[in-house]
Amino acid sequence: MGAPTPSSTTGVLNFSVPPKDGVRAYVNINDPKDFNYSREAHEVKIHNLRGNESTVTLDTAGFQLYTHPAKHTAFTNDTEVQNEYYPESVELIKKLTGASRVVIFDHTIRRRRPDQVDDAPDRRQPVPQTHVDQTNKAAVARVHRHLPASDVPTLLNHRFQILNLWRPISHPAIDWPLSLCDFRTVDPKTDVFPVALRYPDREGETAGVVFNANQKWTYFTGVTPEEVILIKCFDSLQDGSVSLYTPHTAFADPATPEGAPLRESIELRALVFYDWG
């Protein structure tokens, strides 16, 4: 028998503090040191959902774990990822959600290398900052950016989401796991604020996450490459019946065994459309 599964761990998570006086927050993509809001670290209890996977779903907590091995497992070549992993992932997302149309608009492969600077697409590291990938404004802009203009009015008239499909590569993600905040413990009025992402040619918008002691942060210990986590970043259904998004972050788990393989993972970002809602 192996060691018992821990019910929780403790991690130091990094949160954001909005600028004073209602000034709009921003960060410069090409110079991450150029930003106008504060960051603060908090030690947080992080609940292990192993054995209790059914207590969280995409519609309730804003994320969900599934077992579904991938046909493509190399993840070494972006073209192969797009030609092989994208199509199988489109079908998987449709199967898991009941969506009628799925458009993957990008992906990020992360291979943790403590001595490496995260300054190029092939050097991406786990993100140790609580965040939500898209705001309402950014989600609508993504539809306009990635879908034919003639389709946009109809698509925006029905329910759509932005979902991330996160999967470990080659070995379980024991090192620097993913922590996800149960949306049912988030106060949308006070716990998130928009942050402009300034690119040289355009502007995106993400959401910073403010610490709140009521938030319940969770993780699944040892997620394997045969498992995936769907993470909700946006949902146009905003009548209070479902989760809107999931704040998330990578974190250093103090319980990680010495010598554990460094985390490697891929996340796909997808626009997910439904014929109803």
C-alpha positions as CSV (number, residue, x, y, z in Angstrom):
1,M,0.0,0.0,0.0
2,G,1.2,3.5,-0.8
3,A,1.1,6.5,1.4
4,P,-2.4,7.8,2.3
5,T,-3.7,10.6,0.2
6,P,-3.5,14.0,2.1
7,S,-6.8,15.7,2.6
8,S,-5.1,19.1,2.1
9,T,-1.8,20.9,1.8
10,T,-0.7,24.5,2.6
11,G,0.6,26.7,-0.2
12,V,1.7,30.3,-0.6
13,L,-0.5,31.8,-3.3
14,N,0.1,35.2,-4.9
15,F,-2.9,37.6,-5.1
16,S,-3.4,41.0,-6.7
17,V,-4.5,44.3,-5.2
18,P,-6.2,46.8,-7.6
19,P,-4.9,50.3,-8.0
20,K,-6.4,53.0,-5.8
21,D,-9.1,55.5,-6.8
22,G,-10.6,53.3,-9.5
23,V,-7.5,53.6,-11.8
24,R,-7.6,50.9,-14.5
25,A,-5.0,48.2,-13.8
26,Y,-2.6,47.2,-16.6
27,V,0.5,45.1,-17.3
28,N,2.8,45.4,-20.2
29,I,3.2,42.0,-21.9
30,N,6.7,42.8,-23.2
31,D,7.8,44.1,-19.9
32,P,6.1,42.2,-17.0
33,K,7.8,44.6,-14.5
34,D,5.7,47.4,-16.0
35,F,2.4,47.2,-14.1
36,N,0.4,49.5,-11.8
37,Y,-1.3,47.2,-9.3
38,S,0.1,45.5,-6.2
39,R,0.7,41.8,-5.5
40,E,0.7,40.1,-2.1
41,A,1.3,36.5,-1.0
42,H,-1.0,34.6,1.4
43,E,-0.6,31.2,3.0
44,V,-3.7,29.3,2.1
45,K,-5.1,25.8,2.9
46,I,-5.5,24.0,-0.3
47,H,-8.1,21.1,-0.2
48,N,-7.3,17.9,-2.1
49,L,-10.3,16.7,-4.1
50,R,-8.9,13.2,-4.7
51,G,-11.7,10.8,-3.7
52,N,-14.2,13.7,-3.9
53,E,-14.0,14.5,-7.6
54,S,-17.8,14.4,-8.0
55,T,-18.2,17.4,-5.6
56,V,-17.0,19.8,-8.3
57,T,-18.4,20.2,-11.9
58,L,-17.9,22.7,-14.6
59,D,-21.3,24.3,-13.9
60,T,-21.0,24.4,-10.1
61,A,-17.3,25.0,-9.2
62,G,-16.2,26.0,-12.6
63,F,-13.8,23.1,-13.2
64,Q,-13.9,19.4,-13.6
65,L,-11.5,16.5,-13.8
66,Y,-12.0,13.7,-16.4
67,T,-10.1,10.6,-17.3
68,H,-9.4,10.6,-21.1
69,P,-6.0,9.5,-22.5
70,A,-4.8,11.5,-25.5
71,K,-3.8,9.9,-28.8
72,H,-1.1,12.6,-29.3
73,T,1.4,12.3,-26.4
74,A,4.7,13.9,-27.7
75,F,3.9,17.6,-27.4
76,T,7.3,18.5,-28.9
77,N,6.2,20.2,-32.1
78,D,3.6,23.0,-32.3
79,T,2.5,22.0,-35.8
80,E,1.9,18.4,-34.8
81,V,0.0,19.6,-31.7
82,Q,-2.3,21.8,-33.9
83,N,-2.7,19.0,-36.5
84,E,-3.1,16.1,-34.1
85,Y,-4.0,17.2,-30.6
86,Y,-6.4,20.0,-31.5
87,P,-8.9,17.9,-33.5
88,E,-9.1,15.2,-30.9
89,S,-9.5,17.8,-28.2
90,V,-12.3,19.6,-30.1
91,E,-14.2,16.3,-30.1
92,L,-13.4,15.6,-26.5
93,I,-14.7,19.1,-25.4
94,K,-17.9,18.5,-27.4
95,K,-18.4,15.1,-25.8
96,L,-17.8,16.4,-22.3
97,T,-19.9,19.6,-22.5
98,G,-22.5,18.9,-25.2
99,A,-21.3,21.9,-27.2
100,S,-22.1,22.2,-30.9
101,R,-19.0,24.1,-32.0
102,V,-15.5,24.4,-30.5
103,V,-12.7,26.6,-31.8
104,I,-9.3,26.2,-30.2
105,F,-7.5,29.6,-30.5
106,D,-4.1,28.8,-28.9
107,H,-2.2,26.6,-26.6
108,T,0.7,26.8,-24.1
109,I,3.2,24.1,-23.2
110,R,4.9,24.6,-19.9
111,R,8.0,22.7,-18.8
112,R,9.3,23.9,-15.4
113,R,13.0,24.6,-15.5
114,P,14.0,26.5,-12.3
115,D,17.1,28.0,-14.0
116,Q,15.2,29.2,-17.1
117,V,13.6,32.6,-17.7
118,D,10.1,32.6,-19.1
119,D,10.8,34.8,-22.1
120,A,9.8,32.8,-25.2
121,P,7.0,30.4,-26.3
122,D,9.3,27.4,-25.9
123,R,10.3,28.4,-22.3
124,R,7.0,28.9,-20.7
125,Q,6.9,28.2,-16.9
126,P,4.0,27.4,-14.6
127,V,2.3,30.7,-13.6
128,P,2.5,31.4,-9.8
129,Q,-0.1,34.1,-9.8
130,T,-3.9,33.7,-9.1
131,H,-5.8,34.9,-12.1
132,V,-8.8,34.4,-14.5
133,D,-7.7,34.3,-18.2
134,Q,-10.5,36.3,-19.7
135,T,-13.0,39.0,-18.6
136,N,-16.4,39.4,-20.2
137,K,-15.0,42.1,-22.6
138,A,-12.1,39.9,-23.6
139,A,-14.3,36.9,-24.2
140,V,-16.5,38.8,-26.6
141,A,-13.4,40.2,-28.3
142,R,-12.1,36.6,-28.8
143,V,-15.3,35.6,-30.7
144,H,-14.9,38.6,-33.0
145,R,-11.2,37.8,-33.5
146,H,-11.4,34.0,-34.2
147,L,-14.7,33.5,-35.9
148,P,-16.0,34.6,-39.3
149,A,-17.7,38.0,-39.0
150,S,-20.9,36.5,-40.6
151,D,-21.2,33.9,-37.8
152,V,-20.6,36.3,-34.8
153,P,-24.1,37.7,-34.3
154,T,-25.7,34.3,-34.2
155,L,-23.0,32.9,-31.9
156,L,-23.3,35.7,-29.5
157,N,-27.0,35.2,-29.2
158,H,-26.5,31.8,-27.7
159,R,-24.6,30.5,-24.7
160,F,-20.8,30.4,-25.1
161,Q,-17.8,29.8,-22.9
162,I,-14.1,30.0,-22.9
163,L,-12.6,26.8,-21.5
164,N,-9.0,25.7,-20.9
165,L,-8.2,22.0,-21.3
166,W,-5.2,21.3,-19.1
167,R,-3.2,18.1,-19.2
168,P,0.1,16.9,-17.7
169,I,2.7,15.7,-20.2
170,S,4.7,12.5,-19.8
171,H,4.4,12.1,-15.9
172,P,2.0,13.1,-13.1
173,A,1.9,16.7,-12.1
174,I,3.2,16.3,-8.6
175,D,5.7,19.2,-8.8
176,W,4.0,22.7,-9.0
177,P,0.4,21.4,-9.2
178,L,-2.5,23.5,-10.3
179,S,-4.8,25.0,-7.7
180,L,-8.3,26.0,-8.6
181,C,-10.8,28.1,-6.6
182,D,-14.3,26.8,-6.2
183,F,-16.5,29.5,-7.8
184,R,-19.1,28.9,-5.1
185,T,-16.8,30.6,-2.7
186,V,-15.9,33.6,-4.9
187,D,-17.6,37.0,-4.5
188,P,-17.6,38.4,-8.1
189,K,-18.1,41.9,-6.8
190,T,-15.0,42.1,-4.7
191,D,-12.7,39.2,-5.5
192,V,-11.7,39.9,-9.2
193,F,-10.9,43.1,-11.1
194,P,-10.0,43.7,-14.8
195,V,-6.3,44.0,-15.8
196,A,-5.5,45.4,-19.3
197,L,-2.8,43.3,-21.1
198,R,-0.9,45.8,-23.2
199,Y,0.5,44.3,-26.4
200,P,2.4,46.4,-29.0
201,D,-0.5,46.2,-31.5
202,R,-3.6,45.5,-29.3
203,E,-5.0,45.2,-25.8
204,G,-6.4,42.1,-24.1
205,E,-7.9,41.9,-20.7
206,T,-7.5,39.4,-17.9
207,A,-8.7,39.4,-14.3
208,G,-6.6,39.8,-11.1
209,V,-7.7,37.9,-8.0
210,V,-8.0,39.6,-4.6
211,F,-7.5,37.4,-1.5
212,N,-10.6,36.6,0.4
213,A,-10.6,34.3,3.4
214,N,-13.9,32.8,2.3
215,Q,-12.3,31.4,-0.9
216,K,-11.9,27.6,-1.1
217,W,-8.7,26.7,-3.0
218,T,-8.4,23.1,-4.2
219,Y,-6.2,20.7,-6.1
220,F,-6.1,17.2,-7.4
221,T,-3.0,15.4,-6.2
222,G,-0.9,13.7,-8.9
223,V,-3.0,14.5,-12.0
224,T,-1.7,12.1,-14.7
225,P,-1.3,12.5,-18.5
226,E,-4.4,10.3,-18.9
227,E,-6.4,12.9,-17.0
228,V,-7.6,16.4,-18.1
229,I,-9.0,19.3,-16.2
230,L,-11.5,21.6,-17.9
231,I,-11.2,25.1,-16.4
232,K,-13.9,27.7,-17.1
233,C,-12.6,31.2,-17.9
234,F,-15.9,32.7,-19.0
235,D,-19.6,31.8,-19.4
236,S,-22.1,34.0,-21.1
237,L,-24.9,32.4,-19.0
238,Q,-24.9,34.9,-16.1
239,D,-28.2,34.4,-14.4
240,G,-26.8,32.9,-11.3
241,S,-27.5,29.3,-12.2
242,V,-24.0,28.3,-13.1
243,S,-20.4,29.2,-12.3
244,L,-18.9,32.1,-14.3
245,Y,-15.1,31.3,-14.1
246,T,-12.5,29.7,-11.9
247,P,-9.5,31.6,-10.5
248,H,-6.5,29.4,-10.7
249,T,-2.7,29.3,-10.2
250,A,0.3,27.0,-10.1
251,F,1.8,26.6,-6.6
252,A,4.7,25.1,-4.8
253,D,3.3,22.2,-2.8
254,P,5.6,21.8,0.3
255,A,4.6,18.1,0.3
256,T,6.2,17.4,-3.1
257,P,8.8,14.6,-2.6
258,E,12.4,15.5,-3.3
259,G,13.4,14.5,-6.7
260,A,9.9,14.5,-8.2
261,P,10.0,15.1,-12.0
262,L,9.6,18.8,-12.9
263,R,6.0,19.7,-14.0
264,E,5.3,19.5,-17.7
265,S,1.8,20.4,-19.0
266,I,-0.2,21.7,-21.9
267,E,-3.3,23.9,-21.8
268,L,-5.5,24.5,-24.8
269,R,-7.8,27.6,-24.8
270,A,-11.1,27.1,-26.6
271,L,-14.2,29.0,-27.5
272,V,-17.1,26.7,-26.8
273,F,-20.5,27.4,-28.4
274,Y,-24.0,25.9,-27.7
275,D,-27.2,25.9,-29.8
276,W,-29.2,27.1,-26.8
277,G,-29.1,29.6,-23.9
